[in-house]
Amino acid sequence: MKKIDVVLGLQWGDEGKGKVVDVLTPDYKVIARFQGGPNAGHSLVFDGEGFVLHTVPSGIFREDSVNVIGNGVVIDPVILMDEIRAIEQKAGDITDKLLISKRAHLILPTHRMLDAASEAAKGKSKIGSTLKGIGPTYMDKTGRNGLRIGDLLSPEFLNLYNALKQKHLGMLSQYDFQYDITEYEQKWMHAVEDLKRFRFIESELVINQYLADDVPVLAEGAQGSMLDIDFGTYPFVTSSNTMTAGVCTGLGVAPNRVGKVMGIFKAYCTRVGSGPFPTELFDETGEELRRIGHEFGATTGRPRRCGWLDLVALKYAVMMNGVSELIMMKADVLNCFKTIKLAVAYEIGGQRVDYFPFESGEQVTPVYKEFPGWDCDICSVRDYADFPQQLKDYVSFIEQETGCPVKIISVGPDRKEIIIR
């Protein structure tokens, strides 16, 4: 019986998961998203063309692949159908390649309004929501009020929808917030009908049957480990479990069915939105990282905050996820730096700590180790042996500290610009 392999982000999202999944998919028949929603933005570049996926798994452009949206995902039918239409312009009809869990929860138009109203009311303490309705949808899920994909097939669906909508309108009346959902609601209802051409499945049964039949399955995470609802930099986190444990609850597989865990990280750090970021740079170096790395959110377009690699947070994420191998993205962004820094510890209240603490805000000062930069262009390198020694030393130190091998290094945005060791 096969085990399900996992690929996920180890930082604050935007690590490059889409590209990696796209590169790995020739080895997997089934690619399954296990959490998050359209707040994800998985960027793929191939044939000189860019594509951003928000809900659909990143294997969708591969021939003969099966792509599953799992029960842990929350779905906005409007965004999903827009995405599907864009994919089909490039890849043709995908009806047979995309399966959707009946247990996946629906993002209603009023969920989006609740998200916006709540964020506006927070003022300076905003969490940096993408305003896609993700948080309120997960709140309804845990509050046992939610609507799910399977409910679309019920003759009582409209009654269920209107009951939840009225509940939301009552909640919205408590905010000083102007809104009009009329137009979006019409689009939403049309999108719901369009979605019905796809197979709605008991994804837990389907995934486990694939494993029983020795079909290779890859679980694809969204966001990043440091945005996990339990173990991230709370409250500046997403609303789902972004770590390996989320595979079990988001796809319905047992813990002992999890196989290889591939953790993705950038050679430096970025973060979108509010929240702690110990290694954030506010100087010209931070601006250079943003400019060279094109660090703007794939979903929101917001400029990303940039900083040096945080090894304390990375080691924490490796431990929590049970990572078996590492994947380093965007090594080429550091091409022109003569010195590269890496945070190996924190100082908190005059004490040095080498673990990721509960207190991860302003009182945390990173302790850096400096490395000589490679100060040359590595974008054309296709063999690890041909990398400059400075980069090899940087990689070796990360391997030594995390206890995990770095198996893949990316040196550019295209699927061809990836070195597998």
N, C-alpha and C positions, 0 to 999 in steps of 0.2 A: 504493500500500500504506500502510495506517494505521500510525502509531506508537503505542506504549502510553504513556499518561500516568500519572504517579505522584503519589500524595499520601502524605506521611509526616510524622512528628513530628520537630522539630528540637531538642528539649530532652531531659528525662529521662522521657518518656512523659506520659500524661494531658493532652495538649495540646488534645484535643477532636476527634480524627480522625474518630470515628464520626459526629458531627454534620455535619462538613464533607463527608464522603463521601455522607451521606444527602442533603445539599443539592445536591451536584454530580451525583448519579446520573441526573437527567433527561437529561443530555448524553451518557450512556454506556449502552450495551446490556449490557456485561459488566463486573462488578466482581470482582477477584481478589485474595485475600489471599496474600502471598508469603513470610511468615516468622512465627515466634512460635507461640504456642499459647494454651491457655486462661488463661495469665497476663495476657492482654490483657483490657481492659474498655472497650469502645467504647460510650459512652452516647449514646442518641438521645432527644430529647423532641419529640413531635408530638401534636397534638390534646389538649394538656394532660396527656399521659401519658408517663412515662419508661420506657426499655427499655435494658438493658445486653446487648451482644453480646460473646461471648468468643472464638469460633472462626469463626462464620458471618460472611461479608462484610457490610458495612453497607448494601448496596443491597437487602437481602432484602425490605424492606417496599415497594419500588417495583414498580409493575405492569410486567410484561413484561421484567423484568431477569433476567439470568443471573448467578449468583454461584458463583465457583470457589474452592475451597480448594486452593491450590497445593502443589506437592511440597515446598516449603521449610517448610511448616507441620507441627507435631507435634500429634497428635489424641488426646484421651482420649475414647473412645466414650461413656462414661457422661455426661460433661459436655456433649458435643456433642448427644446425644439429648435430654437435659434441656432444652437450649437450643432445639432444634428443636421440641419439644412446646410450649414456652412461646410460640415464634414462631407456631406454627400455631393457637394459641388466638386470636391477634390477626389473623393474615393468611390463615388457611386453609391448605390443603395446599400444601407448597412442594417436593414431590418433583421437579417438572419445573424448578424454579428454582435448585436447588443441585446442583453437580457437584463430585466429590471426586477429587483426583489419586491414582492408584494408587501413586505414589511417595512420598506423604506418610507419615511415620513414626508408629507407634502408641505412645502412652504406656501402659505396662502398670501394673497395680496395684503391682507391686514397684518400678517406677520412682519412684512416689510415696513409698514407704517409704525407698528409698535417698536421695531428696532430703531427707526429714525427718531421717534418721539422720545424714547428712553435715552438715546445718545445725546440728543439736544438738551435734555433736562440735566445731564450730568455736568454740563459746563466745562470747567477746567479739568475735571477728573474723568474726561472721556477715555474709553478704553481703546479707541481707534477701530471701531467696528467698520466692516465693509458695507453695512446697511443693506445686506441682502436678505435679512430676516432669519438668519441662521440661529441666533440665540433664542429668540422667542419660539421658534419651532422646536428646538430641543427642550425648552421649558415646558411646552405643551406635551412633548413626548414623555418626559419624566412626571408631569402632572396628570398623565393618563387622559388627556383631552384631545390628542392629536388625530389627524387624518392620515391614512397611509395609501400607498399606491393601490393595494388590493381593494380599498374602499371605492375606487373609481368604478369597479364592476358591480357595485351594489345598487339595486333599484332605489335604495334610500339615500343615495349619495348626496343629492341636492339638499335634503333635509339635514343631513349631518353637516354639510358645508355651512348652511345658513345658521345653524345653532352655534357653531364655533365662531363664525363671523360676528354674530350678535354679542357673544362673550367678549370678543376683541374690541368691538365698538364701545362697549361699556368701559373697558380698560382705557381706551384712547380718550374718553371724555374727561379723564382725570388729568390730562396733560393740556398745557397751553400750546397746541400744535395744530396747524392747518394742513389738511390733506384732502385728496380726492382720489378714490380708488376706481372710479367708474371705468375709465379707459383700460387700465391694467387688468381689471377683473374680466372685462370682455376678452382681452387677449388670453388671459389665463384659462377661461372656459374653452376657447378654441384650441389652445395648446393641449388641454386635457383630452379632448377628442382625438387630436392628432397622435397623441402618445399611445393610444389604444391599438395602433398597428404593430406595436412591439409586444414581445412575450413577457407577461408578468409571471414571475416564477417564485416558488419556495426556494430561495437561493441557498439556504442552509442544506437542503436535501441535494440540490444540484451540485454544489461545491463538494460535498462529502462523497457523492457518487463519482465525480471526476477523480478524486483522490483514490477511491477504492479501485477505480479502473486504471490506475497508474498514469493518469493524464497530468502533465506538469502544470501547476497553477501558481501564479504570482499574485500576491496581495500588494496593492498599491496604496500607500498612505498619502494624505494631503496635509497641508500646513507643516508644522515641525514639532519635534519632541518638546521643545521649550515653550510650546503653546498648549501643551496638554492641560486639560481642565483640572486634573489632580496634582500633577507634578511640575507644571510650568510656572511661569512668573505671575501667579494669580494676584489680582483679578484681570491682569492684562494678558488674557489667554483666549483660546477659542472655546467652543462649547462641547467638544467631544474628546475622547481618548485617542490621542494621535500616536501613541506608542504601540509596541508589538501586542500588548494585551488587548488593544482595540480590534485586532484581527479576529480574536476569538469571539468577542461580542458583536462585531460588525459584519461578520460573515457566517457565524455559527459553526466554528470549528473548535475542537478541543485543544487545550494547551499542548498536549503531547503530539499533536498533528502539525505543529509549527516546525519547519526545518531551518534552512539558512536564513539569517537576518542580515540584509545588506543596508548599512547606514550611510547616508549621503551627507556630506558637509562641504561648504566652500572653504577655500584656502584662507579666507578671511571671514568676517561675520557681517550680516546685515539684519535689519529689522524694520518692518513697516508698522506704523502706528505707535501708540504710547507703550510705556512699560520699561522696566529695568533693562539695561544694556551696558554691563560693566566696562566693556572695551571700546565703547563708542568714541569716535574721533570727531572733534569739532573744528579741526584745523584744515590746512591745505591737503594733508594726506588723506583725510576723510573725503574731501571733495574729489581728489584724484581717483580714489577707489570707486566712487559713485560714477564719475565720468567714464573711466576706462571700462568698468564692468557693466555700464548701461543699467544702473541699479534704480529701476523704476518698476513699480508693481505691475505684474501681468494682468491682474484683475482690476486694480484701482487706478493705475498710472501714477500713484503717489511716489515721490522720491523716497528711496530707502535710506535709513540711517546706516552708516558704515563704520566698521572698526576692525581691529586686529582679531585674529583667531583666538577664541576663548577656550583654552584646553581644559579648564576646570569644568565648564558647562559641557564640553564635548565628552569628557570622561564620565560625567554623570549620565548623559544620554546613552552612552555605550553600555553602561551598567544596567540602566533601567530597561533597555530594549533587548539585552542579551545579544548584542551585535556580534556577528561572526566574521564579517569583513567590512572594510571601509571603502568608500568611493569619494575621492576628492575632486571637486569641481572648480572650474575657473582659476586653475593654477596660472594661466596665462595673464590674468589681470595683474599679477604681481611682477610681471616681466621687467618693469622699469624702475623698481625700487632697489636702492643700494643697500638698505637695511630693512629687515622684516622683523616684526615683534610678535611674540606669542605669549599670552597670559598663562602663567603656570600656577598662580595662587592668587588669593585675595587678601587684602588687609581690611579688617573690620574692627573698629574701636581700638586700634593699636595692636591687634593680634593678627597673626598670619594664619590663614586657613587654606587647605588644599582640597576642600569639598564644596559642593554647591549648597549654600545655606538657605534657610527659610527667609532670612533677611537678604534680599538681593538688589536692593534699591540704591539710593544715593550714597549711603554710608559705605558702600563697597568700593575699594580702590584696587585695581588690578596690579599684580606684580609681574613684570615682563621679563622674558628671556629674549635676547636679541640674536638674530641670525644674519649673516651676510646674504644679500639678495643675489639672484643669478644675473640680474641686470643684462638680459639678452632675450631675444625673441624665441620662444619655444613652440610657437604655433604649428610649425611644420614638422616637429618631432613625432615619429610614429612608433618608436621603440624606447622602452624605459632606459636601456643601456646608453642611449644617446642624450639623455638629460644631463644638464650641468650638475656638477657635484654638489653645489649649494642647494639645489632643489632636492637631490637625493638625501642630503643631510637633514633637511627640513622634514621630509617624509619619514625618514628613519626615526627621528625624535618623536613624531606623532605616534608611530607604531609602538615604540618603546613605552611611551607613557600610557597609551590606551590598552595595550596588550592585544591589539587587533591589526592584521595586515591591511595595508592599503592596496587593494586589488585593481582598482581602476582610477586613472587620472585623466581629467578632461583638460584640453588645451585650446578649446574653441567651441563655438555654438553648434556647429554641424555634427550630425551623428557620426561622421567619419573622423572627427577630431577627438577621438577618445582612445586612450592607450590602456589595453588590458594586460596586466602582468601575469 
